Amino acid sequence: MLESTLESKSAEVETADTRGLPPPTLFRSFWMGGFEAATHINSAGQRQDMIAGVQHDTEADGDYGRLQSFGMKTARDAVRWHLIDRGGSYDFSSFGPMLHAAIENRVQVIWDLCHYGWPDDLDLFSTAFVDRFARFCAATAKFVREHTDEIPFYAPVNEISFLAWGASRDFMFPYAVGRDEEIKFQLVRAAIAGCEAIWSVDSRARFIYPEPTVHVVPPRLKPQFAALALQHRQSQFEAWDLIAGRAVPELGGHPKYLDILGSNFYHSNQWEVEGEGRLRWEDEPRDNRWLPYHRLLAEIYARYRRPLFIAETSHVGCGRARWIGEIGQEVLLARKSGVPLEGVCLYPILDRYDWQDKTHWHNSGLWDLKLDSRGRYQRVLNVEYAAELRAVQGMLTTVGCI
């Protein structure tokens, strides 16, 4: 399955022009491990805490240390706002051990500050939301600076576009149907206020903005939906445009805030609008409307000319190895075509259960989780995924990606 697609892609890699891009230098390592960190309230009204759910909060030392075996010296993780902010006062006991573990293992961490969730007493649509978030960001930056002299990296709000979509439906709290744009604007205000608050504490701070990268097409027999498909496709750029002040400047956006772009890409990120669902990555032959990822990355870079990395990518089950193999080839094509990608984050690095059903596991991590007799999740390396990852890592050393 997919042999002809991959053979064609391999040929494209071989014939791609090398533009002499310098090796990536933005992060401590090109390869990163991302720890699932969602903290939203799901459609059943249940608070999620994925960090605690897979016991990463108590196993952070081992989890960070485990990354070293794959040359990963950078990670994505989160500071859980809903646990720390006690009505404007702060309890960092849930974060301190994780920060200490990262420091001890010499792992550079990009810390998410709002990963879909916020304190129970906050109204998303209130001015207090923005003010409280800014104060929380400043307090976190102060706590980090008191413990390490490393230049900090933060993601103020993870996936503004996706959060605005989910929270304006019955998928995520506050289930504010029809208020997509209002939510997006509020999250942008919060992100900007968070940046300013952090800079007031540590002017060296860098900021990441992870957003889904998508491709949307009309059904083959319904060309009348082409405009709608384009509208959906263009919406992937809205959050970045708002942060940069390119759109709705009254929100306070400015180019100085749009620091580092994160592209989140999965097999389900290309679909038909008003059609039959996603373009199936796994099909052979593949749908000819599927757009290769390196072309999507090139589009982002041409539009913004900002530092860019793959902030999330992975597949599920037996497709994990094949997916990372293709992603590696796409990265090589992107860099050979002049896109200076700065890294790839495998997300999640540990397997995760479903937000709506804790009994359903996605089998998407480099390490699977196996419950032992003590109720602890043992980290079990997925051998096939690991072997393909090592092969891809070796291939990408040819363009300085280590």
N, C-alpha and C positions, 0 to 999 in steps of 0.2 A: 504494500500500500504506500502511495506517495513516491515510489521509486523514480518515476519519470519526472515528477515535479522537482525532486531534490537533485537529480542528475542535471536538469536544465539550470537550476540555480547554481550548482557547482561550476558549470561552464561559464556562467555569468561572472562568478567570482574570479575565475582564472583570467578572463579578458578585461576585467575592470581596470581602469587607469588608476595609478597611485598618485595622489596629489602631494605627497610628502608632508602629510600632517604630522605635527609634533606628537609625541606620546601623551596620553592623558595625564594630567597633573593635579586636577582639582581635588580629588579624594585620596585617601591613604592607599586605597587599592581600587583597581578597576572593577573587580568582582565584589559583590556585597550580599549580605544576608538580611532579608527583611522579616521581621517578626509581626505577624498579624496582630493588630492592636485596636480593633473596633470597640467602641464603648457606647454605641447608640442603644436606644430602646426599640426593640423590634416590633413587628406587626401585632404580636400577642401581648404587648405591653411589658416585655421582659427586658431588663437591663442586660446588655452584653458586656463582658469584660474578657476579651479573648486572651489577653496577657495572662490573667489568672486562670482562665479556662484550660490552657495547655501547660500550666504551672511554670511558665517562663519567669514569673515574678520571683519565685523561690529558686529557680534553676538557672538564673541569668549567668552566674559565673561559669558553669559548665557549658551553657549555650554559646556564650561569647568565645570561650576557649575552643569550642568545637569548630568554629569558623576557620581557625588558623590552618586546619588540615587541608583546606581548599584555597589558601592564600587570601582569604577574605579578612581584611583589616578595617573594613567599614561596614556599618550596619544601619538599617532603619528600625526605629523602635518608637516608643511613645511615653510621654508624661501624661498620666491619666487625670485630666482636669476635674472630673467628677469626684475623685477620691481626695484630691489635695485641697481644693477650694472649699472652705467651710464658712460660706457666707461672707467672704472677704478676708478671712484669716486663713493661714496655710499650714498644712500638715504634710511634710514631705517624706514621711516614713515609708510610703509605698514606692517612692522614687529613689531615695538615698541608696539602698542596697544595689539597685540596678546601675546607677551612676558609678558607684564604687566598683562594681564588677567590670564595667566597661573600662574604667581607668586601669584596674589591675591587669586586665587582659590586653591593654593597649589597643583597644578597638575604638575607632572614631565612630560616633553615633550621630545620625541625623534624627533629632527628636521631634516627633509630631506633637503639637500642642492641643489641637482639637481634631480627634479622629472620630468624627460623627457624633460624639456625645458631649454633654455639658452637665453642670450641677442641676439637681432636681428643682431647686428653687428659682431657676432662671427662666424667663420668658424669652425665647429666641427673637421675638419681634420688638423687644423693649430696648431703649437706649442703655439700660443697665447691662444688657448682654455685651455690648461693645466695651463699655467701661470696665466691667468685671474681667473680661477676657484680657484687656490691656494690662490690668493690674496683675492678673495671674501670670502673664508673659514676663512682666518685669520681675516678679518674685522668683520665677523659675530661672531666669537669666542670672539673677543675683546668686541663687543657690548653686548654679553650675559654676559661676565664676569663683565662688568661694572654695570650690573643690578641685578645680583644674585650670591651668593656664592655656589649654588648647583653644584654638579658634573654634567657636561653637557653630553648629549648623542646626537650623530649625525649619520645620515645615509648619507654618502658622495654622493653616486649615487644610486638612487632607481632602483632596478631590472636591473642591467647591461645587463643580458642576454636578457630580453624582449625588452629593449630599442634598443639593437643592432639588434634584429630581426625586430622590427617595423620600425626603421629608415633606414633599408636596403631594404625596400619595399615601396609601395605607401601608407602605413598606417600612417607614421609619417615623418615629415621633418627631414633630408634633402632628403628623398626618394632615398637614395644611393644604388640602386639595385646591389646586388652581393658583397657588401662591409661589410658583417656581421662581419667577423673576424677583419677587420681594425677598425671598430667602437668599437668593444668590447675591443680591445687593447688600443684604445685611452681613453675610459672611465676608464679602469683600471689605466692607467697613471694618469688621473685626480684624481681618488679616492685616490691614494697613495700620490700624491702631496698635496691633501687637508688634509689628515691626518697629514702629516708633518707640514703643515702651521698652523693647529689648535693646535698641540702639542707645537709649538713655542710660542703660546699665553697662552695655558692652558694645562699643562702636565697631568692633571687629566682626560681629555676627554676620553669618551668611544665611540666606533664606531660599528654601526649596518650595516649589509649587507643583505638586504632583496632580496631573489631570489625565483622565482617560483619553487615549488616542483611538479614534473610530473612523470607519468608512461606511457610508450609508448610500444605498442605491435604490432606484425604483424597481418594481417587479418588471420582468422582461416584457410582458404583454400590457403594461400599464404606464406608458411613457408620460402620461398626464401627471404622474406623481414625481417627476424629475425635480421640480422646484421644491417640493416638500422634502425630498431626500437631501437636496443641497442645503436646505435650511437646517435640518437635523445635523448634517455633517459640519456646517459652519459653527454650530453651537459649541463644539468642542473648544473653540478659541475664545469664547466669551469671557471666562474667568480671567485668563491671562490679559486680554484686552482691557478689562476693567481695572485690574491691578496696575497696569501700565499707564492708565489714563487715556488710552486710545478711544475708549467708549465711555459715555456717561461720566465725564470728568468731575462732575459735582460730587461724586462719591469720594474724591480725594486721591484717586490713582495718579501715579507718576512713574516714569521709566526707572527711577532709582529703586523702586520696590520690586520690580520684576528681575530678580537676580538669577536664579538657576531654575530651569524648567525640567520637570520630571514627566516622562511619557509612560503611562500605564497601559500595557497591551496584553490581551488574552485572546484565545481562539474565538471568543464570542463577540469580539469588538467590531465585526463587520456584518451588516445585515441589510435586508430589504425593508424599506418603509412600506407599511400597508400591504405586506406580502406574506411570505411563508417563513419568516424568521431569519436566523443567522445564515450567512454564507458558510458552508461547512468546510472548515479547514482540513478535516480529515478525509474528505472525499477524494477519490482518484477516478477520473481526472478532476482536478479542483475547478470550481466555478471560475470562469474566466473574468468575472467581475471582481474577484479577490485582488486587492491591491497589495503588492509586496511591502513589508514593513519598512524596508530601507527607503522606499519612496515616501511613505508617510512621515518618516523622520526628517527626510530632506525638506519636505514641505514646511514642517515646524521650524527648522533651522533657517530656511530662507525668509520666513515671515518675521522672525524675532531676532535672529543673530545673537542669541544669548546662550550661555553654557547649557548643555543638554545632556541628560542621561536617561536610561531606561529605569524608571523608579519602581516598576512592578512588572514581573512576567513569570508565568509558570503554566503548566498544564496539569491534567489529572490522570491518575491511574497509569496504565501502560503507555500512555501518550507522552509521559514526562520526558523521556530520553529523546524521542523524535523531535519534540517541540524545542528543547534547548539546542539540539543540533541545528535546526533551522534558524533559530534566533542567532546563533553564532555566525552563520553564513550571512544573515541580514546585517549584523553588526559590521562584518568585514566589508560588505558591499557599501554600507553607509559611509564608513570611514574612507574607503577607496574612492568614493564619489565626492569627497570633500566635506562630509558632515563630521565635525570633531566631537563625536560621542565621548563622554567622560566616564561612563561606567554602566554596569548592568546589575540590577538588584533582583535576586531570586526571591520571589514573594508569593507564598510564604516559604520561609526556609524550613519551618517545622509544619507538619501536617495540621490541618484545622478542621473543626466541625462546622456544620452549617449554622448560619445565624438563626434560622427558623426552626431547626431540628438538631438538637445536640447529639442525637444518636446517629446522625448521618455524617460520615467523615469524607472529605473531598479527595484524600490520597494525593495531595498536591505538593508535599514538601520534599526537600532533599532528604530529610529525616522523617520517617513515619513514627507514630507514637503507639506504644504498646503498654497497656495497663498491667502493672505487676501486682503481686499479692498484697503489697502495702498500700495500694491505691496511688502509686506514683507512675507517671508516664515515662517509660524508658524511650530514649531516642534511638531509633533503629535506622541505620543508613540504607537508603534504597540503592542497591548495587548497580542496577542498570542505569539509573539516572546519574549516579556518581561517575560511572565509567564514561558516559557520553560528555558530561560536564568537563572532565579532565581532558578529553580529546579536544573539545572546543577551546578550552583555555590554552592548550598547546598551540592550536592553530592561530589564535589571536595574538600570541606573543610575537608573531611575525610583523604585526603593526604596532608593537609596543604596548599592547593592552595586558597589563599584568597586575 
